[in-house]
Amino acid sequence: MTDHQWSELAAPYALGALAPDERERFEAHLAECAACRGEVHSLREVAVLLADAAPAATLPSGLRDRILREARQIRPLRSGRAPVIPWLAAAASLVLAVGLGYVYVRERGTLQRVNAALAERDSLIATVFSPDVVTAALTATGKPPSARLYWNPSRHRIVMAVFQLPPASTGRTYQLWAIAQGKPVSLGVFNTAADGRLTAAMAVPPDLTFELAAVTEEPAGGSPAPTQQPFLIGKVTPAD
Amino acid sequence: MLDDQQGPLRTPDRALVERMAGGDERALGDLYDRHGEMAYSLALAVARERADAEEIVADAFGQAWRNAASYDPGRGSVAGWLATITRTRALDLVRARGRRARAMERAAQTDGDGLASTMGAAADSPDRRIERGEARRLVARSLGELPDPQRRVIELAYFGGLSQSEIAAELREPLGTVKTRMRAGMQKLRGSLAALLPGGGP
């Protein structure tokens, strides 16, 4: 491709109008061509101004309150690029935890249990390491306890890893909720081990999509609706 | 895009985003007061349904709130960052609904009567904010002054999220023609919008 042909791509690139393969090739070129980088940078500034060409519309009442209400439930991330590493680390620790469970079961000596454990592990791994998995970090106020969810929509399953959460007292349980359009839907009850940890898989109703997940403490057996404010909450985001 | 040009006493947008990264909800409210209308208008121009536009803007500001720490001033203004988030969310939603084809048709049908001329009427609405109105009028006028074929390919790309090949198919024009128009149109806009571009102030 000649230089002239490359520079033709700056305008469509700035407008996001290149096909994926074309965009990749152009980005490779941009890495080594300062002139094209400059052209892209300046045309991007122009593209951004196009937002102002949208016909002015009156803001819906209540939208401001809604945005602030939702923000109150979610703490800003320390860094926008951070989630990748904790995600991998949490996934790795999860596989490790499941692996240890496998060893433990094998020492018990029953082949059936080994097979069940292997199937469970395969299923957990398949749930977590899927390209379409979405993840949610459930936190209190940045302090322990915390939990991480891996929701695999195509398998209708959630894998949950909980950290530093003391077991619920006698007669009480923890309950995981999906918040769909402001309405909590129970995904199941759980309890942690003495070390404050838990790795568990739960089924998600096939038609349910949700934006937030939360954990409350409830009477044993769980509640049809939360009886108290969640102590862990987090927003569901694609894992990338 | 209008950003930090509102006089010396106004908190710069950048400072609001820094406060958001520290968890300050009032900064988020201030950012919404400044740019919510731009985001909503953009979301509505792309999605064309008010309920969808509301979801998109709530989502976009939620994303800005969560990812405030990742905003990089070196890569452009806060308003531009918000516009990019909003447009991406809006195009995602439109694509997910498979509604792009219809939105596209309507955009293509508005021959010589596209967004730029709708803008003329909207600019006279009493609830517009003066300072935004200035920038908007200039952008709308500049877009309106482009030859129609150039304006249409730019609108289909920006508001319709179409690639050059999709635009060529939609308009039944050769791909080379679309490329030439897009490039010429964008370069003209860069000239006429120089006053709004970084380093191009009066």
Interface residues (C-beta under 8 A of the other chain):
Chain A: E8 A10 A11 P12 A14 L15 G16 A17 L18 A19 S42 L43 R44 E45 V46 A47 V48 L49 L50 A51 D52 A53 A54 P55 A56 A57 T58 L59 P60 L63 R64 R66 I67 L68 E70 A71 R72 I74 R75 P76 L77 R78 S79 G80 R81 K235 T237
Chain B: M1 L2 M20 A21 G22 G23 E25 L28 G29 Y32 D33 G36 E37 M38 Y40 S41 L42 L44 A45 R50 A53 E54 V57 A58 F61 G62 W65 R66 N67 A68 A69 S70 Y71 G76 S77 A79 G80 A83 T84 T86 R87 L115 A116 T118 M119 A121 A122 A123 S125 D127 R128 R132 A135 R136 V139 A140 L143 I154 A157 Y158 F159 G161 L162 S163 Q164 S165 I167 K179 M182 R183 G185 M186 Q187 L189 R190 L193 L196 L197 P198
